[in-house]
């Protein structure tokens, strides 16, 4: 029996373009009660990163697969296919790397191997939606002699920051001084520079604050004014807004605001509703605020953006956008007053009207949500960083 353990060095969340590092430890465990044990051997082990794509048949109409390019030996048990047994299509993969060959371990002996690979920058982000799913995994295959391959899969979460594809990385003659006491290879330099550049771009895009005001009106007059300080956010930030109802001519009885994502299938891949397909647009609410505001002059709300959610993106099949969805309940009666008189000669019991004719309307405000630091996302939404399999 051989135990294989794969451990990610820095959590399960990465930014596309970063280098993933994983330590694979192979052990021939010695049972504490065993009196004798024998050596164990593995023929080889290999590792590869791949992205699996799955589409809902009721929502997405995908073209038929290309039959002119069949899989290489799909039924063979001796070919390393990381996506063997997985649902959907493998749309992105890195070249496989061999970790070792002809490994023999004595009882109680273990050996560790380091695997490093740069995540492709042109791939989609990790996403589990109503219509499509993009799932990243690191797959490690191990095989004994004359035995089928055993696969060990480590789930990953990949965040994509658009605009880094056209960035030229600095040459060897960097302007910033470097320490001669620090040893760093070119891959490490590129990886750290990419992470620093992504952090600078995220900070620059989300730090600009400017008050934006929107007049909210229905068919009978002005309800109020909504104010928001910025329209671009990072995962983990709070969307803060204010609502001024004091200047309105239409009484607002209640309002609600929801932080939502809109997942929309691209027109060429939409399945026709007449053929029994589900709607091509779906909405998911991540946070909601509701308030009764009849005699409220000014109020505010704060909606947190979950670190576990997916930033906005667009692929050939689907697009994901963020928005604030407002719903207002207003009175049909002009000049509605539901407060008792302030001055009464004698104490009286006052009750409000049992029924008030109302109207409802909604309003959507698009916002933009960008990724955040992968380290922050790993700490706030921890996932499995270690996977184990026994051969």
N, C-alpha and C positions, 0 to 999 in steps of 0.2 A: 504493500500500500504506500502510495506517495501522495503527499499533501502539497497543493500549489496555492499560494496566497499572493494576490495582486493588490498593492496598496498605492493609491495616488498620493503624491508628495504634498499637494496643496489643495486638498478638497476636490469636490466633483464639479465645480463651476469654472468655466474657462471662457476667454474672449477669443473669437475667431482670429487666427494669426499668431496666437500664443503657442508656446511649446508645452505640450503635456509631458509630464515625467511620471513614470510608474516604476516601482520596484517589485519585481517578481521573485518570490522566495520559494524554492523547491526543497522539501524536507522529507526524509525517510524517518518517520517517528519511531521511537523505541518505546513500546508499551511498558509501563512500570512493572507489570507482573510477568513480563515475558522472560523466559530463561535463555532463549536463543532466538536469533533473528538472522535474516539473510540480506544481502545487498539487493537493491532495487535499481532498475535502469529505465531510462526514457530514450526513445529514438531521436526526438527533436521537439522543439517548441517554437512557435512563431506568434507574432502579435500584429494587429491591424485595427485601425479606427474606421468605422463606417457609419453612415447615416441611413436610417431606414425610413421610407416614406409610405404612409398608409392613407388611403382616401375612402371616405364613406360612399358606398355605392348608391345610396339614395340621394346624395347631394352633388356628387362630382361624376361627370362623364369623361373618363380618361380614354384616349385612343388605344386601340388594341396593341399588344406588345409586338415588337419586331421579331417575327419568326425566322428571319434570315440570320440572326445572331444568337444561336442557342447557347445555353450555359455549358461550360466545360465540365463534362462528366458529372452531371448533377446528382446521380445516384451513387457515386463512388464514396466509399468511406475512408479513403486514403488521401483525398484532396482537401486542402485547407480552404474551406468556404466559410468565412466569418458569419455570414447571414444565413447559414443553413438552418432551416426550421423556423425562420422569422416570417412574420406576415408582411405583406406589402412588397415594395421594390427597394433595392439598394441603389440610391441615387448618387452617393458620394462615398469614396473610400480612399485611404492612403495606401501606398505600396506596403506589402507585408514585409516584416523584418524578422529574421531568424534570431532567436535568443540563444539557443545552444543546440548542439547535436551530440548524440551518443553520450548521454550523461549517466554516470553510475554513482550511486550514493550508498555508503555503508550505513549500518543501523545507527540512528541518532544523528546522522550528518545532514547538513543543509547548505545550500548555496543560493546566493542572491544575484539577480541580473537586473540591469537598469535599461529601461525602454524610454525613448524620447522621440516625439514626433510633433511637428507643427500642424495645428489644426487648419484645414483649408479655409482661406478667407472668403472664397466665393460661395460657400455653402449657405443654406438657410439656417435660422436659429432653431433651437429646441422649442417645440411647440406641440401641445396636445389640445386641439380644438374640436369643434363639432363636425367639421367637414374634412379636415386633414390632420395628420400627425407627422412631425419630424422628430425622430428619436435617434440620438447619438449613443454609440457604445464602443468601448474598447474590448475587443475579443482576443483572448489568448488561447491558442490551440496547442494541445499536447498529445503525443501519441507514443504508446508502447509498440514494440515490434510485433507485427502480425495482429494488431488490435485496432479498432476504430478510433478516430480522433475524438478527444474529449475537449469541449469548448467551455471556457470560463469567460463570462461577460461582466464587464464593469460599466454601469450606466453613467453617462456624462450629461451635463447641461452646458450648452454652448450659447453664448450671447454674441450677437453680430452688431457691430457699429459700422454703418455704411460710410463710405468716403475714404476708407483706408486703402482701397485697392490701388489708387493712383499715387500713393505716397512713395517717394524715393527715400530709401534708408540712407543714413549718413555713411560716408566712406571711411576707410581706416584712419585717415588723418582727421580725427574729430577735433572740434574747437575746444571742447571742455577738457581740462587736464585729467589724466588718468593716473591711478595709483600703481606704481610698479610692484607693490606688495600683494595686489589682488590678481589672481589668475581667472580669466574669463574668456571663453571661446567666442567665436563669431556668432554662433546661434544664441548664446546667452546675451550678447550685446544687442542683437537684433530684437530678441524677445523683450528684454527690459526696456529698450527704447520704444518699442511698439506699445507696451503697457503705459509708459509715461506719456506718449503722444495721445493715446486714447483718453487717458485721464485729463489731460489738458483740454482736449476738444470737448469732452463732456462738461467740464467745469465752465468753459467759455460759453457753451451753448445754453446752459441752464442757470447761469448766475446773473444774466441780464434781467433787471426788473423795471417794469414800466406799467403804470396803471392803465388798464383798458376798461372803458365804460361802455355798457350796452343798455339801450333803452328797451324795456320790455313792455309791449302793448298788445292788447287784443283788439277786436273789432269795435269796441266801445270807448276805448281811451287808454291812457297810460297806466300801467300797473306799478312800475317801479324802475329802478336802475340797478343793474348788476355790475360789480367791479371785480376784476381779477388782476393780479400783479404780474403774471407771466403766463405764457402758453406752452413752454417747453420744460419738461420735468425729467428727472431720473427715477429709476426704480427706488422705492424706499422713501421718496419725498412725499410731502403732504400738499394737496391741492387746496389752497385757501382762497375763499371768495367772500364778498360782502354783498348784501342786498339792502337797498334803500327803498322803503315803501312809503316814506313820508310825503314824497312829491307826487304820488300817484293819484289819479282821479277815479280809479276803479278799486274798490275794496278787495284785498286779497285775503281770503280766509285761511288758506293752507298752501304750502308748497313743499316739494321734495326735489332733491337733486341726487342723481346716481352717477357714480364713476363707472363707465362701461367700456367694453371693447366690442368692436364691430368686425366680425369675420365674414368676408365676402369672397365668394368664388368668382374667378375671372369669367367674363361672358363666354369665352370659347369653350370653357369646361363646365358650364352650368347644365345640369340635367333638367329637362323640361318638366314643369309641374304637371302637365297633362299625362305624363307617363308614370305618374305615381311618385315623383321625386319630391324630396323635402325642400323647404325654402333654401335659396342659395345664400341668404344673409342670416346670421345668427348673432345674438347679443348676449353678453355675459356681464353681470353686475358684480363689481369687486368691492364697492363701498356705497353706503346710502345715508342720506340725512333727510329727515322729515320734521316739519315744524308747523304748528298752528300759529298764525301771525295776524289775526284780525286787527288788534290794536298795537301791533309792533311797528315802530318807525324805522328801525335799523337792526339788522341781524347779520350773522356771519356763520360760516361752516368750514370744516376742515376734513378732507377725505384723504386717507393714506393710500398710497399706491403700493400694493404688496410686492415684496422683493421676489416672491415666487412666480409672479406673472411674467408675461412675455412682452417686451417692447414692440412698438409698431414695426412692421416689415411688409415687404411685398415680393412675391415670387410669381412665376408664370402661371401658377394654379390658384393661388389665394392671396388675399391682402388682409392685414390686421391694422385697424385704426382705433384710436382712443377718443372718447368724447365725454362731455358732461351732459346728462339728459335731465332736463327740468320738466316738472309738471306743476301747473298752477291751478288752484281752485278759486274762482272769483265770483263775486255777487252780481246778479243781474240788476239789482235795485240800485239806482244812482243815489249817492250820498247816504249809504247805509250806516245807521248809527244803532248799535246794540248795547250801549252803556246806559245805565239808569241816570236820571237827572241828578246833578251834583247837589242841588239845594232842595230840601223838602221840609215843609213846616212840621211834619210829623213822620216818625219812622214808618216806612212802608216796606213791604216785601216785593222785590222785583225779580221777574224771571224773563229770560230771553225768549225770543220767538221759537216756536216748535219747528218751523220749517222756513228755510231761506232758499229761494231759487238761485242756483249756481250754474256756472259754466266752467269747463275745464279745457285747457290747452297745454301743449307741450312745446319745448324748444330744445334744440341740440347745439352745443358749442364744441367744435373740434379742438382737441389739444394734442400735443406731441409728447410721447414718452420714449426716452432713450435708455440704454443699458446703464448699469452702475458698475462699481468695482467688483470683479469676480470674487475677491477675497471677502468683501462685505456680504455678497449674496451667499457665499458658502457658510459664513458664520450665522447669518440670520435665518437661513433655511437649510439646515444641514441635511446632507444625504449620505448614503453609504459610500465611503471612500475605500473600503476594503472588501474584497470578495475572495471566497475560498472554495476549492473543489478538491475532492479526493479521487485519485485514479487507482 
